[in-house]
Amino acid sequence: MSASRRKTTDGRADGRADARSLPAGPLVCLLGVALLVTLTAAVAWGSTSIAPAEVWGVVWRRLSGEAPRPGTNDLIVWQLRVPRAVLAALVGAGLGVVGTAVQALVRNPLADPYLLGISNGASLGAVASLVLGLGTGGVLGLGLSGAAFAGALATFALVWAVARRGGGFAPLRLVLAGVAIGQFLSGFTSFLVLQAGDEQQTHSVLFWLMGSLSGASWPVLALPAIVVPLALLWLQARARGLNALMMGDETAAGLGVHVTRLRRELFTVTSVLTGVLVAVSGAIAFVALMVPHVCRLVVGGDHRRLLPVSALFGALLLVVVDIVCRTAMDSQELPVGVVTSLIGAPALLYLLDRRLGSGS
C-alpha cells in the first residue's frame, strides 16, 4: 500500500501540508508555556502594576484556603484580573476550536460562526435585552448572557429547520440558510440599536456588539469552563471524521463515516459552543476565521493535531489582545473586536496571498 493511500484511509485532509508541518507535541508544550506566561502578564499589568511573584502568591493563597492579606492586591488579582484573563483564554480557545470545526462542517476555509447565523442570533438576543429590557429582570428575567444564549439557540433551531427541508444536511443548503437568516437578524439588530433610548444605552449596545470581556467574574466563568473543554474533547474524538469530511462526502462515506449524522452533530455542538461564547463575550470578529488558517500552516490539516493547537493559539491570541485593549489608551478601554479586526484582516490577507502564491 502506497504512502498516499495510507494517508487517505487515515483520513488526513492535506498530505502536502502534513509533510512539511511541525511536530505537534513540542508545539503544544511551547504554546502551553507561552499561554501561562501571558496569563501572568495579563494579571500583573494594568492601571496598578503587580509583581508576577505577588500574582502567583495571591493565587496560591486563594487555592490553598489561606486567608487573604490586607491591602488591595488580593482584590485586584483574584476578583478582577484573574477571572478576566481566564475568560479571555477560554473564549479564545473556544473560537479557535469552533472556527476549525465549522470550516470542516461546511468544507469552506472562509467559514466561521457568523456564516451560520448563530452569532447574529445571540447578538439580537443581547441587544433586545439591553434595549427592550426583556432580559434584565423584566419580562423574561434571563439577563444579558441568558438572552444572548436564548437567541443563539432559537437561531440554531431556525437554521436547522430550513437546512433540513427536503431531507439531507448538505453544506451548501446549511450555508445559504445561515447567511440568509443571519442577515435578517442583523438587520433587526440594527433596527433595535436605532431604538435605544439614550446615548449611554447606545454606547453599551455597540460596545457589546464589538466584543468585550469587561463582564468577567467567577460566576460568568462557570459555563464556558465546562462547555469549551467538553466541546474540544468531543471534536477531538471525531477528528478522523472531520478529516474525512474535508475530502468530500463520497470519500468520507467510503471510509465508513456516517456523513449526515456527523454533520448534524457538528452543527449542534458548534451552535451551542458559539452561543455560550457570544453570551459571555459579545461578537468577537476574525479569531474563529484566522486561527485555523495560521495553525494549518504550522501543523497541517490533520484535525487530531489542528484542534488542540488551534485551541491553545486562540487562547494565547485573545489574552494578548485583551491586554492591548485594557492598556492601549489611558482614558478608555477598547472593544476586543476592534483590535482583532485590525490584526486579523491584514493577517488573513497575508495568509491568503501566501497560499495563492504557493498554489495551495
Wavefront OBJ file of the C-alpha trace (Angstrom):
o trace
v 0.000 0.000 0.000
v 1.452 3.349 -1.038
v 2.134 6.219 1.340
v -0.584 8.345 -0.265
v -3.100 5.529 0.125
v -2.252 5.151 3.809
v -2.902 8.858 4.281
v -6.311 8.584 2.617
v -7.518 5.719 4.773
v -6.151 7.537 7.812
v -8.436 10.424 6.967
v -5.878 13.194 6.601
v -7.060 16.143 4.571
v -3.834 17.588 3.210
v -0.892 15.300 2.767
v 1.395 18.008 1.381
v 0.762 20.288 4.344
v 1.316 17.435 6.823
v 4.623 16.556 5.166
v 6.065 19.994 5.932
v 4.323 20.542 9.287
v 5.990 20.858 12.686
v 5.652 18.144 15.371
v 2.506 18.851 17.378
v 3.765 17.637 20.775
v 6.605 20.162 21.282
v 4.441 22.891 19.761
v 1.614 22.205 22.226
v 4.115 22.350 25.123
v 5.554 25.616 23.788
v 2.108 27.175 23.386
v 1.119 25.999 26.870
v 4.156 27.680 28.434
v 3.578 30.851 26.378
v -0.072 30.925 27.498
v 0.933 30.592 31.153
v 3.439 33.458 30.834
v 0.890 35.613 29.009
v -1.800 34.947 31.602
v 0.635 36.056 34.309
v 1.369 39.246 32.368
v -2.349 39.870 31.850
v -2.967 39.750 35.605
v 0.160 41.728 36.507
v -0.275 44.599 34.029
v -2.879 47.323 34.333
v -3.528 50.684 35.944
v -1.984 49.197 39.103
v 1.071 47.058 38.316
v 1.610 43.979 40.493
v 4.778 41.867 40.541
v 4.378 38.375 38.966
v 5.578 36.758 42.217
v 2.795 38.545 44.125
v 0.270 37.449 41.455
v 1.136 33.788 41.969
v 1.271 34.352 45.723
v -2.327 35.575 45.739
v -3.460 32.703 43.507
v -1.702 30.152 45.740
v -3.197 31.585 48.922
v -6.693 31.537 47.429
v -6.374 27.998 46.087
v -4.836 26.660 49.310
v -7.505 28.243 51.505
v -5.199 30.692 53.306
v -6.664 33.971 54.499
v -6.093 36.907 52.100
v -3.546 39.511 53.184
v -4.620 43.086 53.968
v -4.475 45.521 51.052
v -5.952 45.801 47.606
v -3.714 43.376 45.689
v -5.799 40.339 46.630
v -8.962 42.080 45.453
v -7.416 43.257 42.166
v -5.792 39.923 41.343
v -8.419 37.430 42.458
v -11.689 39.257 41.939
v -10.896 41.380 38.863
v -7.942 40.313 36.747
v -7.746 36.520 37.101
v -11.391 35.954 36.020
v -10.907 38.282 33.069
v -7.657 36.648 31.931
v -9.142 33.153 32.275
v -12.285 34.211 30.396
v -10.127 35.592 27.560
v -8.263 32.273 27.359
v -11.486 30.232 27.380
v -13.206 32.382 24.750
v -10.085 32.416 22.543
v -9.741 28.640 22.814
v -13.420 28.188 22.031
v -13.278 30.477 18.996
v -10.220 28.636 17.653
v -11.959 25.285 18.065
v -15.344 26.358 16.697
v -13.720 28.009 13.655
v -11.836 24.795 12.866
v -14.982 22.696 13.269
v -17.236 24.995 11.192
v -14.727 25.055 8.332
v -14.806 21.231 8.313
v -18.597 21.192 8.685
v -19.235 23.213 5.516
v -15.911 22.406 3.787
v -15.235 26.090 3.355
v -11.956 27.723 4.525
v -13.703 31.118 4.809
v -16.349 29.831 7.216
v -16.727 30.964 10.817
v -19.652 31.023 13.279
v -21.040 34.181 11.619
v -21.631 32.197 8.424
v -24.235 30.000 10.129
v -26.106 32.931 11.663
v -25.655 31.745 15.260
v -23.626 34.812 16.293
v -26.268 37.078 14.760
v -28.996 35.362 16.779
v -27.015 35.713 20.002
v -26.359 39.385 19.243
v -30.067 40.015 18.611
v -30.952 38.381 21.928
v -28.425 40.510 23.816
v -29.437 43.756 22.096
v -33.130 43.031 22.773
v -32.210 42.503 26.416
v -30.375 45.838 26.594
v -32.760 47.981 24.553
v -36.165 46.486 25.375
v -35.311 45.235 28.861
v -36.600 41.760 28.039
v -33.877 40.000 29.943
v -32.728 42.296 32.706
v -35.269 41.323 35.294
v -38.126 42.289 33.012
v -40.487 40.030 31.121
v -38.161 37.084 30.774
v -35.601 37.741 33.510
v -32.814 35.997 31.596
v -30.079 38.594 31.969
v -27.770 39.663 29.135
v -25.911 36.360 28.785
v -29.090 34.321 29.071
v -30.812 36.402 26.395
v -27.819 36.014 24.071
v -27.753 32.258 24.598
v -31.505 32.013 24.037
v -31.102 33.972 20.776
v -28.347 31.598 19.651
v -30.472 28.514 20.380
v -33.523 29.973 18.620
v -31.403 30.745 15.549
v -29.922 27.262 15.665
v -33.428 25.770 15.573
v -34.466 28.053 12.686
v -31.373 27.348 10.559
v -31.735 23.644 11.315
v -35.378 23.633 10.170
v -34.593 25.481 6.914
v -31.477 23.425 6.138
v -33.326 20.159 6.738
v -36.169 20.939 4.318
v -36.190 18.377 1.533
v -34.111 15.940 3.564
v -30.337 15.696 3.913
v -27.977 18.173 5.519
v -25.920 19.493 2.587
v -23.170 22.084 3.293
v -24.440 24.494 0.618
v -28.001 24.438 1.977
v -26.666 24.946 5.506
v -24.516 27.906 4.460
v -27.294 29.568 2.458
v -29.790 29.134 5.291
v -27.286 30.516 7.805
v -26.340 33.526 5.664
v -29.960 34.440 4.861
v -31.213 34.109 8.433
v -28.104 35.804 9.808
v -28.575 38.825 7.547
v -32.242 39.082 8.523
v -31.362 39.005 12.217
v -28.536 41.501 11.688
v -30.992 43.953 10.111
v -33.379 43.535 13.018
v -30.499 44.105 15.457
v -29.594 47.374 13.691
v -33.223 48.481 13.951
v -33.204 47.839 17.706
v -29.955 49.794 18.102
v -31.668 52.793 16.494
v -34.452 52.492 19.078
v -32.005 52.820 22.001
v -33.364 55.415 24.396
v -30.220 57.360 25.228
v -26.593 57.805 24.276
v -25.281 55.657 27.133
v -27.553 52.779 26.155
v -26.440 53.015 22.505
v -22.802 53.022 23.620
v -23.379 49.906 25.752
v -25.035 48.076 22.862
v -22.327 48.940 20.342
v -19.562 48.087 22.824
v -21.111 44.660 23.421
v -21.593 44.047 19.672
v -17.869 44.655 19.113
v -16.902 42.199 21.835
v -15.979 42.815 25.437
v -14.514 40.843 28.338
v -15.269 43.531 30.920
v -18.139 41.497 32.380
v -15.815 38.711 33.542
v -16.389 37.302 37.036
v -16.117 33.886 38.670
v -19.820 33.044 38.152
v -19.575 34.033 34.451
v -16.646 31.608 34.007
v -18.670 28.558 35.031
v -20.467 27.871 31.727
v -17.540 28.364 29.280
v -15.228 26.469 31.666
v -17.498 23.438 31.230
v -18.617 23.773 27.601
v -15.288 24.664 25.908
v -13.276 21.640 27.214
v -16.208 19.266 26.594
v -16.606 20.529 23.014
v -12.869 20.174 22.394
v -12.865 16.601 23.723
v -15.912 15.689 21.628
v -14.385 17.135 18.467
v -11.009 15.544 19.196
v -12.716 12.154 19.415
v -14.152 12.743 15.914
v -11.012 14.191 14.348
v -10.740 11.358 11.806
v -14.328 12.035 10.720
v -13.521 15.737 10.273
v -10.514 14.802 8.140
v -12.746 12.605 6.007
v -15.398 15.356 5.629
v -12.762 17.708 4.206
v -12.182 15.211 1.373
v -15.821 15.194 0.281
v -18.975 13.336 1.225
v -18.443 10.368 -1.110
v -14.897 9.773 0.112
v -15.994 10.161 3.728
v -18.817 7.673 3.219
v -16.352 5.288 1.573
v -14.173 5.498 4.691
v -17.114 4.435 6.854
v -18.242 7.861 8.085
v -21.994 8.454 8.514
v -21.826 11.882 6.858
v -25.315 13.196 7.624
v -25.206 12.157 11.275
v -21.728 13.588 11.808
v -22.675 16.876 10.122
v -25.858 17.102 12.223
v -23.875 16.517 15.438
v -21.226 19.021 14.375
v -23.833 21.690 13.720
v -25.375 21.117 17.141
v -22.060 21.228 19.028
v -20.715 24.282 17.171
v -24.022 26.139 17.644
v -24.115 25.520 21.407
v -20.432 26.458 21.735
v -20.935 29.639 19.689
v -23.969 30.613 21.751
v -22.026 30.210 25.011
v -19.045 32.220 23.720
v -21.127 35.097 22.358
v -23.226 35.140 25.541
v -20.176 35.803 27.756
v -18.036 37.981 25.463
v -20.150 39.504 22.701
v -19.396 39.085 18.995
v -15.611 38.947 18.519
v -14.596 39.040 14.874
v -11.813 37.278 12.956
v -10.450 34.981 15.692
v -12.512 31.952 14.610
v -11.668 32.651 10.960
v -7.951 33.417 11.282
v -6.709 30.962 13.930
v -7.366 27.734 11.934
v -5.536 29.172 8.890
v -2.466 30.108 10.933
v -2.398 26.731 12.665
v -2.789 24.769 9.408
v 0.355 26.457 8.103
v 2.233 25.172 11.151
v 0.821 21.684 11.861
v -1.006 20.793 8.619
v -4.634 19.829 8.070
v -4.895 16.747 10.306
v -7.579 17.640 12.873
v -6.002 15.386 15.510
v -3.220 17.973 15.727
v -5.062 21.014 14.414
v -7.772 21.120 17.117
v -5.544 21.302 20.247
v -3.106 23.686 18.567
v -5.984 25.952 17.448
v -7.384 25.960 20.995
v -4.053 26.977 22.544
v -3.197 29.532 19.875
v -6.691 31.058 20.060
v -6.391 31.330 23.845
v -2.941 32.912 23.599
v -4.085 35.375 20.928
v -7.143 36.610 22.815
v -5.272 37.057 26.105
v -2.715 39.223 24.269
v -5.487 41.174 22.530
v -7.235 41.804 25.851
v -4.007 43.190 27.331
v -3.816 45.617 24.399
v -7.479 46.591 24.820
v -7.002 47.385 28.515
v -3.682 49.222 28.298
v -3.517 50.908 24.849
v -5.438 54.024 25.941
v -5.424 55.689 29.334
v -8.880 57.216 29.078
v -10.931 54.250 27.905
v -10.954 50.545 27.137
v -11.050 49.386 23.510
v -13.627 46.805 22.374
v -11.966 43.441 21.719
v -13.455 43.194 18.224
v -11.749 46.433 17.158
v -8.284 45.057 17.911
v -8.982 41.567 16.484
v -10.242 43.159 13.238
v -7.209 45.455 12.973
v -4.909 42.453 13.461
v -6.999 39.819 11.719
v -7.768 41.480 8.383
v -4.117 42.150 7.352
v -3.043 38.754 8.713
v -5.748 36.955 6.740
v -4.852 38.837 3.543
v -1.203 37.862 4.036
v -2.123 34.207 4.565
v -4.385 34.146 1.505
v -1.679 35.786 -0.616
v 0.840 33.235 0.607
v -1.453 30.271 -0.080
v -2.462 31.559 -3.514
v 1.175 32.293 -4.313
v 2.155 28.720 -3.435
v -0.804 27.350 -5.421
v -2.235 25.525 -2.380
l 1 2 3 4 5 6 7 8 9 10 11 12 13 14 15 16 17 18 19 20 21 22 23 24 25 26 27 28 29 30 31 32 33 34 35 36 37 38 39 40 41 42 43 44 45 46 47 48 49 50 51 52 53 54 55 56 57 58 59 60 61 62 63 64 65 66 67 68 69 70 71 72 73 74 75 76 77 78 79 80 81 82 83 84 85 86 87 88 89 90 91 92 93 94 95 96 97 98 99 100 101 102 103 104 105 106 107 108 109 110 111 112 113 114 115 116 117 118 119 120 121 122 123 124 125 126 127 128 129 130 131 132 133 134 135 136 137 138 139 140 141 142 143 144 145 146 147 148 149 150 151 152 153 154 155 156 157 158 159 160 161 162 163 164 165 166 167 168 169 170 171 172 173 174 175 176 177 178 179 180 181 182 183 184 185 186 187 188 189 190 191 192 193 194 195 196 197 198 199 200 201 202 203 204 205 206 207 208 209 210 211 212 213 214 215 216 217 218 219 220 221 222 223 224 225 226 227 228 229 230 231 232 233 234 235 236 237 238 239 240 241 242 243 244 245 246 247 248 249 250 251 252 253 254 255 256 257 258 259 260 261 262 263 264 265 266 267 268 269 270 271 272 273 274 275 276 277 278 279 280 281 282 283 284 285 286 287 288 289 290 291 292 293 294 295 296 297 298 299 300 301 302 303 304 305 306 307 308 309 310 311 312 313 314 315 316 317 318 319 320 321 322 323 324 325 326 327 328 329 330 331 332 333 334 335 336 337 338 339 340 341 342 343 344 345 346 347 348 349 350 351 352 353 354 355 356 357 358 359 360
